Amino acid sequence: MKRAYAGVEGGQRKAERRERLLLAALDLFTARGYQQTKIVDLCTVAGVSTRNFYEEFQAKEQLLLALHRRINAEALRRVTAVLDTIADADVVTRVSTLLDTFVASVTADPRLPKLAYVEAVGVSVDMERQHREWLTHWAKFIESEARHAAEQGVAPDRDYRLTAIALVGAITGLLREWQAHTPPLAADEIATEIRGLMLAAITRPV
């Protein structure tokens, strides 16, 4: 039988501690910087002991990896969920809806793009590997939309792999620029710029 403390089972307490550590990391990594944040600082903000920390994570980097993965996974989940609602829409509407959903997800909190596109860059081999994995996920998603546009006759029938990779880079750059301003630039302006870039890149002649 699982032991409970103050009516809360051990498993739930463990999950709550992990979540508090992740939220503390999001706050401190984007306010102080990843390199400047110490494990003891994370524990203090999260209200846990260092022993609790090492029960959840082997190192500080694992928090960064988990947050980076969560930000991308949530954005992909939201964008994918929208696909069913625009199955019969024209290409401009599809691209606009998907991009608006993506930008809304990653700009809802200015800390998210700062962590994903600034603090997570160049930290380690593992972080770079995960970054490239997500770059590949997003590039394949964009490539799929480009192929859909080609099937609808509004884009040329060609290989869109490099175009998709270039668009991921452009989107990353714009979101990095967005979070660098205080106050941040208007999110709808960023979405409009990304939309224009994507439509131009996909529909340009061979």
DRENVOVO-831443 format. One record per atom (N, C-alpha, C): x, y, z; atom name; residue in three letters. Coordinates in steps of 0.05 Angstrom, whole numbers, plus 5000, padded with zeros to 4 digits. Each point is the difference from the previous one (the first is absolute). Last residue first. Example, Ala and Ser with C-alpha at 12.3 -4.5 7.8 and 13.67 -1.06 7.14 Angstrom:
<pts>
5257 | 4955 | 5142 | N | SER $
5016 | 5024 | 5001 | CA | SER $
4985 | 5022 | 5014 | C | SER $
5006 | 4885 | 4999 | N | ALA $
4982 | 5024 | 5000 | CA | ALA $
5018 | 5024 | 5000 | C | ALA $
</pts>
This chain:
<pts>
5190 | 5536 | 3806 | N | VAL $
5023 | 4983 | 5001 | CA | VAL $
5023 | 5014 | 4986 | C | VAL $
4924 | 5060 | 5047 | N | PRO $
5004 | 4982 | 4976 | CA | PRO $
5025 | 4984 | 5004 | C | PRO $
4945 | 5032 | 5087 | N | ARG $
5018 | 5012 | 4980 | CA | ARG $
5004 | 4980 | 4977 | C | ARG $
4947 | 4987 | 5083 | N | THR $
4987 | 5004 | 4974 | CA | THR $
5019 | 5012 | 4979 | C | THR $
5027 | 4980 | 5092 | N | ILE $
4987 | 4977 | 4990 | CA | ILE $
4990 | 5003 | 4971 | C | ILE $
5041 | 5073 | 5047 | N | ALA $
5019 | 4978 | 4996 | CA | ALA $
4987 | 4976 | 4987 | C | ALA $
4946 | 5074 | 5025 | N | ALA $
5018 | 5007 | 4978 | CA | ALA $
5019 | 4978 | 4994 | C | ALA $
4943 | 4990 | 5074 | N | LEU $
4985 | 4999 | 4975 | CA | LEU $
5017 | 5006 | 4976 | C | LEU $
5040 | 5007 | 5085 | N | MET $
4993 | 4973 | 4994 | CA | MET $
4985 | 4997 | 4974 | C | MET $
5022 | 5087 | 5035 | N | LEU $
5024 | 4985 | 4992 | CA | LEU $
4993 | 4972 | 4990 | C | LEU $
4931 | 5053 | 5036 | N | GLY $
5009 | 5010 | 4974 | CA | GLY $
5024 | 4985 | 4990 | C | GLY $
4969 | 4980 | 5087 | N | ARG $
4981 | 4991 | 4980 | CA | ARG $
5008 | 5009 | 4972 | C | ARG $
5049 | 5031 | 5073 | N | ILE $
5006 | 4972 | 4995 | CA | ILE $
4981 | 4989 | 4979 | C | ILE $
4985 | 5088 | 5029 | N | GLU $
5026 | 4998 | 4985 | CA | GLU $
5007 | 4971 | 4993 | C | GLU $
4924 | 5017 | 5053 | N | THR $
4995 | 5010 | 4973 | CA | THR $
5026 | 4997 | 4984 | C | THR $
5004 | 4979 | 5092 | N | ALA $
4984 | 4980 | 4985 | CA | ALA $
4996 | 5008 | 4971 | C | ALA $
5041 | 5062 | 5058 | N | ILE $
5018 | 4978 | 4995 | CA | ILE $
4985 | 4978 | 4983 | C | ILE $
4949 | 5071 | 5029 | N | GLU $
5019 | 5009 | 4980 | CA | GLU $
5020 | 4978 | 4992 | C | GLU $
4939 | 4986 | 5071 | N | ASP $
4987 | 4998 | 4974 | CA | ASP $
5017 | 5010 | 4977 | C | ASP $
5029 | 5007 | 5091 | N | ALA $
5001 | 4972 | 4990 | CA | ALA $
4987 | 4998 | 4973 | C | ALA $
5050 | 5089 | 5038 | N | ALA $
4973 | 4988 | 4999 | CA | ALA $
5001 | 4972 | 4987 | C | ALA $
5086 | 5033 | 5053 | N | LEU $
4985 | 5008 | 4977 | CA | LEU $
4973 | 4987 | 4999 | C | LEU $
5046 | 5013 | 5096 | N | PRO $
5002 | 4985 | 4976 | CA | PRO $
4985 | 5012 | 4977 | C | PRO $
5034 | 5068 | 5075 | N | PRO $
4984 | 4975 | 5000 | CA | PRO $
5003 | 4986 | 4973 | C | PRO $
5070 | 5007 | 5008 | N | THR $
4985 | 5006 | 5024 | CA | THR $
4985 | 5026 | 4997 | C | THR $
5052 | 4915 | 4936 | N | HIS $
4990 | 5027 | 5004 | CA | HIS $
4985 | 5003 | 5026 | C | HIS $
5036 | 4917 | 4965 | N | ALA $
5022 | 5017 | 5008 | CA | ALA $
4991 | 5029 | 5005 | C | ALA $
4945 | 4926 | 4966 | N | GLN $
5003 | 4999 | 5029 | CA | GLN $
5022 | 5020 | 5010 | C | GLN $
4982 | 4992 | 4906 | N | TRP $
4975 | 5008 | 5014 | CA | TRP $
5005 | 5001 | 5030 | C | TRP $
5068 | 4967 | 4942 | N | GLU $
4998 | 5029 | 4999 | CA | GLU $
4975 | 5010 | 5016 | C | GLU $
5010 | 4908 | 4990 | N | ARG $
5022 | 5010 | 5017 | CA | ARG $
5000 | 5030 | 5001 | C | ARG $
4940 | 4959 | 4942 | N | LEU $
4991 | 4997 | 5028 | CA | LEU $
5022 | 5008 | 5019 | C | LEU $
5020 | 5002 | 4908 | N | LEU $
4979 | 5020 | 5006 | CA | LEU $
4991 | 4998 | 5029 | C | LEU $
5062 | 4935 | 4968 | N | GLY $
5012 | 5027 | 5001 | CA | GLY $
4980 | 5021 | 5008 | C | GLY $
4969 | 4912 | 4984 | N | THR $
5016 | 5001 | 5024 | CA | THR $
5012 | 5028 | 5004 | C | THR $
4956 | 4983 | 4919 | N | ILE $
4981 | 5002 | 5022 | CA | ILE $
5014 | 5003 | 5027 | C | ILE $
5053 | 4984 | 4924 | N | ALA $
4989 | 5027 | 4999 | CA | ALA $
4980 | 5004 | 5023 | C | ALA $
5036 | 4913 | 4988 | N | GLY $
5021 | 5019 | 5009 | CA | GLY $
4989 | 5029 | 5001 | C | GLY $
4944 | 4934 | 4965 | N | VAL $
5003 | 4995 | 5029 | CA | VAL $
5021 | 5020 | 5011 | C | VAL $
4989 | 4999 | 4907 | N | LEU $
4978 | 5013 | 5013 | CA | LEU $
5001 | 4996 | 5031 | C | LEU $
5063 | 4955 | 4945 | N | ALA $
5005 | 5029 | 5000 | CA | ALA $
4978 | 5015 | 5014 | C | ALA $
4989 | 4908 | 4988 | N | ILE $
5022 | 5005 | 5020 | CA | ILE $
5006 | 5030 | 5001 | C | ILE $
4938 | 4972 | 4935 | N | ALA $
4989 | 4997 | 5027 | CA | ALA $
5021 | 5005 | 5021 | C | ALA $
5027 | 5000 | 4910 | N | THR $
4982 | 5023 | 5005 | CA | THR $
4989 | 4999 | 5029 | C | THR $
5049 | 4927 | 4968 | N | LEU $
5018 | 5022 | 5007 | CA | LEU $
4984 | 5026 | 5006 | C | LEU $
4950 | 4923 | 4972 | N | ARG $
5015 | 4995 | 5024 | CA | ARG $
5017 | 5023 | 5009 | C | ARG $
4936 | 4983 | 4923 | N | TYR $
4998 | 5022 | 5018 | CA | TYR $
5017 | 4997 | 5025 | C | TYR $
4989 | 4967 | 4890 | N | ASP $
5010 | 4991 | 5026 | CA | ASP $
5000 | 5025 | 5018 | C | ASP $
4927 | 4999 | 4920 | N | ARG $
5029 | 4998 | 5003 | CA | ARG $
5008 | 4990 | 5028 | C | ARG $
4915 | 5039 | 4936 | N | ASP $
5006 | 4973 | 5009 | CA | ASP $
5031 | 4997 | 5001 | C | ASP $
4944 | 5096 | 5014 | N | PRO $
5013 | 4981 | 4981 | CA | PRO $
5006 | 4973 | 5012 | C | PRO $
4915 | 5060 | 5031 | N | ALA $
5029 | 5001 | 5004 | CA | ALA $
5013 | 4980 | 4980 | C | ALA $
4906 | 5010 | 5006 | N | VAL $
5008 | 5028 | 5005 | CA | VAL $
5030 | 5003 | 5006 | C | VAL $
4943 | 4917 | 4984 | N | GLY $
5006 | 5015 | 4975 | CA | GLY $
5008 | 5029 | 5005 | C | GLY $
4980 | 4923 | 5061 | N | GLN $
4977 | 5017 | 4994 | CA | GLN $
5005 | 5018 | 4976 | C | GLN $
5069 | 4943 | 5033 | N | GLU $
4978 | 4983 | 4992 | CA | GLU $
4975 | 5015 | 4993 | C | GLU $
5073 | 5046 | 5037 | N | ALA $
5007 | 4991 | 4973 | CA | ALA $
4977 | 4982 | 4988 | C | ALA $
4994 | 5028 | 5089 | N | ALA $
4996 | 5023 | 4982 | CA | ALA $
5006 | 4992 | 4971 | C | ALA $
5019 | 4938 | 5067 | N | HIS $
4971 | 5003 | 4998 | CA | HIS $
4994 | 5023 | 4980 | C | HIS $
5089 | 4986 | 5022 | N | ARG $
4991 | 4979 | 4982 | CA | ARG $
4970 | 5002 | 4996 | C | ARG $
5037 | 5057 | 5063 | N | ALA $
5008 | 5008 | 4973 | CA | ALA $
4991 | 4980 | 4980 | C | ALA $
4987 | 4980 | 5090 | N | GLU $
4982 | 5021 | 4991 | CA | GLU $
5006 | 5010 | 4973 | C | GLU $
5059 | 4938 | 5038 | N | SER $
4974 | 4987 | 4995 | CA | SER $
4979 | 5020 | 4991 | C | SER $
5084 | 5031 | 5028 | N | GLU $
5002 | 4987 | 4974 | CA | GLU $
4974 | 4986 | 4993 | C | GLU $
5007 | 5039 | 5085 | N | ILE $
4998 | 5020 | 4979 | CA | ILE $
5002 | 4988 | 4972 | C | ILE $
5013 | 4942 | 5072 | N | PHE $
4972 | 5010 | 5001 | CA | PHE $
4996 | 5021 | 4979 | C | PHE $
5086 | 4966 | 5012 | N | LYS $
4983 | 4980 | 4987 | CA | LYS $
4971 | 5009 | 5000 | C | LYS $
5062 | 5054 | 5046 | N | ALA $
5005 | 5001 | 4971 | CA | ALA $
4983 | 4980 | 4985 | C | ALA $
4998 | 4999 | 5094 | N | TRP $
4986 | 5024 | 4989 | CA | TRP $
5004 | 5002 | 4970 | C | TRP $
5045 | 4930 | 5046 | N | HIS $
4971 | 4997 | 5003 | CA | HIS $
4985 | 5023 | 4986 | C | HIS $
5094 | 5006 | 5005 | N | THR $
4991 | 4980 | 4981 | CA | THR $
4970 | 4996 | 5001 | C | THR $
5039 | 5054 | 5065 | N | LEU $
5002 | 5013 | 4974 | CA | LEU $
4990 | 4982 | 4978 | C | LEU $
5009 | 4963 | 5084 | N | TRP $
4976 | 5016 | 4998 | CA | TRP $
5000 | 5017 | 4974 | C | TRP $
5076 | 4949 | 5019 | N | GLU $
4977 | 4982 | 4997 | CA | GLU $
4974 | 5015 | 4997 | C | GLU $
5079 | 5048 | 5019 | N | ARG $
4999 | 4991 | 4972 | CA | ARG $
4977 | 4980 | 4995 | C | ARG $
5016 | 5029 | 5089 | N | HIS $
4992 | 5023 | 4983 | CA | HIS $
4997 | 4992 | 4971 | C | HIS $
5035 | 4938 | 5060 | N | GLN $
4971 | 5003 | 5003 | CA | GLN $
4989 | 5023 | 4983 | C | GLN $
5093 | 4987 | 5002 | N | ARG $
4987 | 4977 | 4987 | CA | ARG $
4970 | 5002 | 5002 | C | ARG $
5051 | 5063 | 5045 | N | GLU $
5001 | 5005 | 4972 | CA | GLU $
4987 | 4977 | 4984 | C | GLU $
5009 | 4991 | 5093 | N | MET $
4981 | 5021 | 4994 | CA | MET $
4999 | 5006 | 4970 | C | MET $
5064 | 4938 | 5031 | N | ASP $
4973 | 4989 | 5003 | CA | ASP $
4979 | 5021 | 4993 | C | ASP $
5090 | 5027 | 5002 | N | VAL $
4995 | 4982 | 4978 | CA | VAL $
4972 | 4989 | 5001 | C | VAL $
5012 | 5093 | 5048 | N | SER $
5014 | 4974 | 5001 | CA | SER $
4994 | 4984 | 4975 | C | SER $
4977 | 5095 | 5011 | N | VAL $
5006 | 4992 | 5028 | CA | VAL $
5016 | 4975 | 5001 | C | VAL $
4961 | 5057 | 4923 | N | GLY $
5029 | 4995 | 5005 | CA | GLY $
5007 | 4991 | 5028 | C | GLY $
4904 | 5040 | 4991 | N | VAL $
5018 | 4998 | 4977 | CA | VAL $
5029 | 4996 | 5010 | C | VAL $
4918 | 5016 | 5054 | N | ALA $
5005 | 4972 | 4993 | CA | ALA $
5021 | 4996 | 4978 | C | ALA $
4968 | 5087 | 5031 | N | GLU $
5014 | 4986 | 5022 | CA | GLU $
5007 | 4972 | 4993 | C | GLU $
4952 | 5049 | 4932 | N | VAL $
5024 | 5015 | 5010 | CA | VAL $
5015 | 4984 | 5020 | C | VAL $
4918 | 4971 | 4958 | N | TYR $
5015 | 5010 | 4978 | CA | TYR $
5025 | 5016 | 5008 | C | TYR $
4935 | 4957 | 5062 | N | ALA $
5003 | 4981 | 4977 | CA | ALA $
5020 | 5009 | 4980 | C | ALA $
4978 | 5055 | 5077 | N | LEU $
5012 | 4975 | 5008 | CA | LEU $
5007 | 4982 | 4976 | C | LEU $
4954 | 5080 | 4984 | N | LYS $
5027 | 5006 | 5010 | CA | LYS $
5014 | 4975 | 5009 | C | LYS $
4910 | 4996 | 4970 | N | PRO $
5019 | 5002 | 4978 | CA | PRO $
5028 | 5007 | 5010 | C | PRO $
4935 | 4993 | 5069 | N | LEU $
5002 | 4975 | 4984 | CA | LEU $
5019 | 5002 | 4977 | C | LEU $
4975 | 5073 | 5061 | N | ARG $
5022 | 4982 | 5009 | CA | ARG $
5003 | 4976 | 4982 | C | ARG $
4929 | 5065 | 4990 | N | PRO $
5026 | 5008 | 4988 | CA | PRO $
5023 | 4983 | 5009 | C | PRO $
4897 | 4970 | 4989 | N | ASP $
5017 | 5007 | 5023 | CA | ASP $
5027 | 5007 | 4988 | C | ASP $
4935 | 4981 | 4940 | N | ALA $
4981 | 5004 | 5022 | CA | ALA $
5015 | 5009 | 5025 | C | ALA $
5035 | 4973 | 4912 | N | THR $
5003 | 5027 | 5009 | CA | THR $
4981 | 5006 | 5023 | C | THR $
5005 | 4915 | 4954 | N | VAL $
5027 | 5005 | 5010 | CA | VAL $
5004 | 5029 | 5008 | C | VAL $
4914 | 4968 | 4968 | N | SER $
5009 | 4981 | 5020 | CA | SER $
5027 | 5009 | 5012 | C | SER $
4960 | 5048 | 4928 | N | ALA $
4986 | 5005 | 5025 | CA | ALA $
5010 | 4982 | 5022 | C | ALA $
5034 | 4987 | 4913 | N | VAL $
5011 | 5025 | 5012 | CA | VAL $
4986 | 5006 | 5027 | C | VAL $
4968 | 4925 | 4950 | N | PHE $
5027 | 4996 | 5009 | CA | PHE $
5011 | 5025 | 5015 | C | PHE $
4916 | 5006 | 4959 | N | THR $
4999 | 4982 | 5022 | CA | THR $
5027 | 4995 | 5012 | C | THR $
4993 | 5051 | 4922 | N | ASP $
4988 | 5015 | 5022 | CA | ASP $
4999 | 4982 | 5025 | C | ASP $
5028 | 4959 | 4921 | N | LEU $
5020 | 5018 | 5010 | CA | LEU $
4990 | 5016 | 5023 | C | LEU $
4939 | 4942 | 4956 | N | LEU $
5022 | 4985 | 5013 | CA | LEU $
5021 | 5018 | 5012 | C | LEU $
4931 | 5040 | 4949 | N | THR $
4989 | 4988 | 5025 | CA | THR $
5022 | 4985 | 5015 | C | THR $
5022 | 5036 | 4915 | N | SER $
4994 | 5022 | 5020 | CA | SER $
4991 | 4988 | 5026 | C | SER $
5012 | 4941 | 4928 | N | VAL $
5026 | 5010 | 5009 | CA | VAL $
4996 | 5021 | 5022 | C | VAL $
4922 | 4967 | 4958 | N | ARG $
5014 | 4979 | 5015 | CA | ARG $
5026 | 5011 | 5012 | C | ARG $
4952 | 5056 | 4942 | N | THR $
4986 | 4997 | 5026 | CA | THR $
5014 | 4979 | 5017 | C | THR $
5032 | 5012 | 4913 | N | VAL $
5005 | 5024 | 5016 | CA | VAL $
4987 | 4998 | 5028 | C | VAL $
4982 | 4930 | 4937 | N | VAL $
5028 | 5000 | 5010 | CA | VAL $
5006 | 5024 | 5017 | C | VAL $
4898 | 4966 | 4997 | N | ASP $
5020 | 5007 | 4979 | CA | ASP $
5028 | 5003 | 5013 | C | ASP $
4927 | 4933 | 5046 | N | ALA $
5006 | 5029 | 4996 | CA | ALA $
5020 | 5004 | 4977 | C | ALA $
4963 | 4917 | 5043 | N | ASP $
4990 | 5007 | 4974 | CA | ASP $
5006 | 5030 | 4993 | C | ASP $
5027 | 4960 | 5084 | N | ALA $
5007 | 4980 | 4980 | CA | ALA $
4992 | 5008 | 4972 | C | ALA $
5000 | 5040 | 5094 | N | ILE $
5006 | 5015 | 4975 | CA | ILE $
5006 | 4981 | 4977 | C | ILE $
4981 | 4972 | 5092 | N | THR $
4981 | 5021 | 4996 | CA | THR $
5004 | 5016 | 4974 | C | THR $
5059 | 4929 | 5030 | N | ASP $
4974 | 4989 | 4994 | CA | ASP $
4979 | 5021 | 4994 | C | ASP $
5089 | 5025 | 5029 | N | LEU $
4999 | 4990 | 4973 | CA | LEU $
4972 | 4989 | 4992 | C | LEU $
5031 | 5033 | 5088 | N | VAL $
4985 | 5019 | 4983 | CA | VAL $
4996 | 4988 | 4972 | C | VAL $
5053 | 4956 | 5067 | N | ALA $
4972 | 4999 | 5007 | CA | ALA $
4982 | 5017 | 4982 | C | ALA $
5095 | 5002 | 4994 | N | THR $
4990 | 4976 | 4988 | CA | THR $
4970 | 4997 | 5006 | C | THR $
5046 | 5072 | 5039 | N | VAL $
4999 | 5003 | 4970 | CA | VAL $
4988 | 4976 | 4988 | C | VAL $
5015 | 4998 | 5093 | N | ARG $
4979 | 5019 | 4993 | CA | ARG $
4997 | 5003 | 4969 | C | ARG $
5069 | 4945 | 5034 | N | ARG $
4974 | 4988 | 5006 | CA | ARG $
4977 | 5019 | 4992 | C | ARG $
5089 | 5030 | 4992 | N | LEU $
4994 | 4980 | 4979 | CA | LEU $
4972 | 4988 | 5005 | C | LEU $
5034 | 5059 | 5065 | N | ALA $
4994 | 5014 | 4976 | CA | ALA $
4992 | 4981 | 4977 | C | ALA $
5028 | 4962 | 5081 | N | GLU $
4974 | 5013 | 5003 | CA | GLU $
4992 | 5016 | 4975 | C | GLU $
5085 | 4959 | 5003 | N | ALA $
4979 | 4980 | 4999 | CA | ALA $
4973 | 5012 | 5002 | C | ALA $
5077 | 5055 | 5010 | N | ASN $
4996 | 4991 | 4972 | CA | ASN $
4977 | 4980 | 4998 | C | ASN $
5023 | 5030 | 5086 | N | ILE $
4992 | 5023 | 4984 | CA | ILE $
4994 | 4992 | 4972 | C | ILE $
5036 | 4935 | 5059 | N | ARG $
4973 | 5007 | 5007 | CA | ARG $
4990 | 5023 | 4982 | C | ARG $
5091 | 4974 | 4994 | N | ARG $
4983 | 4980 | 4989 | CA | ARG $
4970 | 5006 | 5004 | C | ARG $
5064 | 5056 | 5041 | N | HIS $
5001 | 5003 | 4971 | CA | HIS $
4982 | 4980 | 4986 | C | HIS $
5009 | 4991 | 5093 | N | LEU $
4985 | 5024 | 4993 | CA | LEU $
5000 | 5005 | 4970 | C | LEU $
5052 | 4929 | 5034 | N | ALA $
4972 | 4994 | 5004 | CA | ALA $
4982 | 5024 | 4992 | C | ALA $
5095 | 5009 | 4997 | N | LEU $
4991 | 4981 | 4980 | CA | LEU $
4969 | 4996 | 5002 | C | LEU $
5041 | 5050 | 5067 | N | LEU $
5000 | 5015 | 4975 | CA | LEU $
4989 | 4983 | 4977 | C | LEU $
5014 | 4959 | 5083 | N | LEU $
4977 | 5019 | 5002 | CA | LEU $
4998 | 5016 | 4974 | C | LEU $
5074 | 4943 | 5010 | N | GLN $
4976 | 4985 | 4995 | CA | GLN $
4974 | 5017 | 5002 | C | GLN $
5087 | 5035 | 5022 | N | GLU $
4995 | 4999 | 4971 | CA | GLU $
4974 | 4984 | 4994 | C | GLU $
5037 | 5005 | 5088 | N | LYS $
4985 | 5023 | 4993 | CA | LYS $
4992 | 4999 | 4971 | C | LYS $
5016 | 4906 | 5046 | N | ALA $
5016 | 5024 | 4997 | CA | ALA $
4981 | 5023 | 4991 | C | ALA $
4967 | 4914 | 5022 | N | GLN $
5028 | 4994 | 5006 | CA | GLN $
5017 | 5025 | 4999 | C | GLN $
4893 | 4990 | 5029 | N | PHE $
5018 | 5007 | 4978 | CA | PHE $
5029 | 4994 | 5007 | C | PHE $
4926 | 4977 | 5060 | N | GLU $
4986 | 5006 | 4975 | CA | GLU $
5018 | 5004 | 4976 | C | GLU $
5032 | 4984 | 5089 | N | GLU $
4981 | 4979 | 4996 | CA | GLU $
4985 | 5003 | 4974 | C | GLU $
5059 | 5066 | 5030 | N | TYR $
5014 | 4978 | 4988 | CA | TYR $
4983 | 4975 | 4998 | C | TYR $
4964 | 5078 | 5042 | N | PHE $
5008 | 5006 | 4973 | CA | PHE $
5012 | 4976 | 4986 | C | PHE $
4978 | 4994 | 5091 | N | ASN $
4977 | 4998 | 4983 | CA | ASN $
5007 | 5006 | 4971 | C | ASN $
5066 | 5015 | 5063 | N | ARG $
4995 | 4971 | 4998 | CA | ARG $
4976 | 4994 | 4982 | C | ARG $
5021 | 5088 | 5023 | N | THR $
5017 | 4991 | 4979 | CA | THR $
4998 | 4970 | 4996 | C | THR $
4914 | 5050 | 5036 | N | SER $
5027 | 4996 | 5009 | CA | SER $
5017 | 4991 | 4977 | C | SER $
4912 | 5066 | 4991 | N | VAL $
5007 | 4972 | 5004 | CA | VAL $
5029 | 4998 | 5009 | C | VAL $
4944 | 5079 | 4967 | N | GLY $
4992 | 4991 | 5027 | CA | GLY $
5005 | 4970 | 5004 | C | GLY $
5018 | 5063 | 4923 | N | ALA $
4980 | 4978 | 4997 | CA | ALA $
4990 | 4991 | 5028 | C | ALA $
5068 | 5067 | 4993 | N | VAL $
4976 | 5010 | 4988 | CA | VAL $
4978 | 4979 | 4999 | C | VAL $
5084 | 4973 | 5033 | N | THR $
4988 | 5021 | 5018 | CA | THR $
4974 | 5010 | 4988 | C | THR $
5051 | 4939 | 4949 | N | CYS $
4987 | 4987 | 5023 | CA | CYS $
4987 | 5020 | 5018 | C | CYS $
5051 | 5032 | 4928 | N | LEU $
4976 | 4986 | 4990 | CA | LEU $
4984 | 4988 | 5023 | C | LEU $
5084 | 5037 | 5019 | N | ASP $
4980 | 5021 | 4994 | CA | ASP $
4974 | 4988 | 4991 | C | ASP $
5073 | 4943 | 5014 | N | VAL $
4989 | 5009 | 5025 | CA | VAL $
4980 | 5022 | 4996 | C | VAL $
5047 | 4969 | 4925 | N | ILE $
4981 | 4980 | 5010 | CA | ILE $
4987 | 5009 | 5026 | C | ILE $
5038 | 5077 | 4935 | N | LYS $
5010 | 4977 | 5015 | CA | LYS $
4978 | 4981 | 5010 | C | LYS $
5018 | 5079 | 4917 | N | THR $
4981 | 4988 | 5019 | CA | THR $
5013 | 4975 | 5013 | C | THR $
5038 | 5053 | 4927 | N | GLN $
5003 | 5014 | 5026 | CA | GLN $
4982 | 4988 | 5022 | C | GLN $
5000 | 4968 | 4908 | N | GLN $
5027 | 4996 | 5011 | CA | GLN $
5003 | 5012 | 5028 | C | GLN $
4918 | 5013 | 4951 | N | TYR $
5004 | 4972 | 5007 | CA | TYR $
5027 | 4996 | 5014 | C | TYR $
4946 | 5093 | 5007 | N | GLY $
5016 | 4986 | 4980 | CA | GLY $
5006 | 4971 | 5010 | C | GLY $
4943 | 5071 | 5041 | N | ARG $
5029 | 5002 | 5006 | CA | ARG $
5017 | 4990 | 4978 | C | ARG $
4906 | 4999 | 4986 | N | ALA $
5005 | 5026 | 5014 | CA | ALA $
5030 | 5004 | 5005 | C | ALA $
4965 | 4920 | 4960 | N | THR $
4994 | 5022 | 4981 | CA | THR $
5004 | 5028 | 5014 | C | THR $
5015 | 4917 | 5047 | N | PHE $
5016 | 4998 | 4976 | CA | PHE $
4996 | 5025 | 4982 | C | PHE $
4947 | 4991 | 5079 | N | LEU $
5027 | 5008 | 5005 | CA | LEU $
5018 | 4999 | 4975 | C | LEU $
4906 | 4973 | 4995 | N | ASP $
5003 | 5027 | 5011 | CA | ASP $
5029 | 5009 | 5002 | C | ASP $
4981 | 4912 | 4975 | N | LEU $
4990 | 5018 | 4979 | CA | LEU $
5004 | 5029 | 5008 | C | LEU $
5018 | 4934 | 5065 | N | ALA $
5021 | 5001 | 4979 | CA | ALA $
4992 | 5019 | 4977 | C | ALA $
4937 | 4982 | 5068 | N | ALA $
5022 | 5016 | 5011 | CA | ALA $
5022 | 5003 | 4979 | C | ALA $
4930 | 4943 | 4979 | N | LEU $
4991 | 5028 | 5000 | CA | LEU $
5021 | 5019 | 5011 | C | LEU $
5018 | 4907 | 5003 | N | LEU $
4998 | 5009 | 4972 | CA | LEU $
4992 | 5029 | 4998 | C | LEU $
4999 | 4960 | 5085 | N | LEU $
5028 | 5004 | 4991 | CA | LEU $
5000 | 5009 | 4971 | C | LEU $
4917 | 4978 | 5038 | N | ARG $
5010 | 5024 | 5012 | CA | ARG $
5029 | 5006 | 4991 | C | ARG $
4961 | 4919 | 4973 | N | GLU $
4988 | 5023 | 4986 | CA | GLU $
5010 | 5026 | 5011 | C | GLU $
5026 | 4921 | 5043 | N | ARG $
5012 | 5001 | 4973 | CA | ARG $
4990 | 5025 | 4985 | C | ARG $
4961 | 4979 | 5082 | N | ARG $
5027 | 5010 | 5004 | CA | ARG $
5014 | 5004 | 4973 | C | ARG $
4915 | 4960 | 5000 | N | GLU $
4998 | 5029 | 5007 | CA | GLU $
5028 | 5012 | 5004 | C | GLU $
4994 | 4907 | 4986 | N | ALA $
4992 | 5014 | 4975 | CA | ALA $
4999 | 5030 | 5005 | C | ALA $
5014 | 4945 | 5075 | N | LYS $
5024 | 4999 | 4982 | CA | LYS $
4994 | 5016 | 4974 | C | LYS $
4930 | 4988 | 5061 | N | ARG $
5019 | 5018 | 5011 | CA | ARG $
5025 | 5002 | 4982 | C | ARG $
4935 | 4936 | 4979 | N | GLN $
4990 | 5027 | 4993 | CA | GLN $
5020 | 5021 | 5011 | C | GLN $
5017 | 4910 | 5020 | N | GLY $
5003 | 5005 | 4971 | CA | GLY $
4991 | 5028 | 4992 | C | GLY $
4990 | 4971 | 5091 | N | GLY $
5027 | 5005 | 4992 | CA | GLY $
5004 | 5006 | 4971 | C | GLY $
4906 | 5023 | 5047 | N | GLU $
5016 | 4977 | 4995 | CA | GLU $
5028 | 5007 | 4990 | C | GLU $
4932 | 5058 | 5065 | N | VAL $
5011 | 4999 | 4972 | CA | VAL $
5018 | 4976 | 4997 | C | VAL $
4957 | 5029 | 5084 | N | GLY $
4979 | 4993 | 4981 | CA | GLY $
5009 | 4999 | 4971 | C | GLY $
5059 | 5018 | 5073 | N | ALA $
4980 | 5021 | 5000 | CA | ALA $
4979 | 4995 | 4979 | C | ALA $
5067 | 4934 | 4982 | N | TYR $
5008 | 5021 | 5019 | CA | TYR $
4979 | 5022 | 4998 | C | TYR $
5010 | 4886 | 4974 | N | ALA $
4989 | 5027 | 4995 | CA | ALA $
5008 | 5019 | 5022 | C | ALA $
5031 | 4897 | 4952 | N | ARG $
4999 | 5018 | 5023 | CA | ARG $
4990 | 5028 | 4992 | C | ARG $
4977 | 4903 | 4952 | N | LYS $
5016 | 5024 | 4998 | CA | LYS $
4996 | 5017 | 5025 | C | LYS $
4993 | 4890 | 4994 | N | MET $
4983 | 5024 | 5000 | CA | MET $
5018 | 5025 | 5000 | C | MET $
</pts>
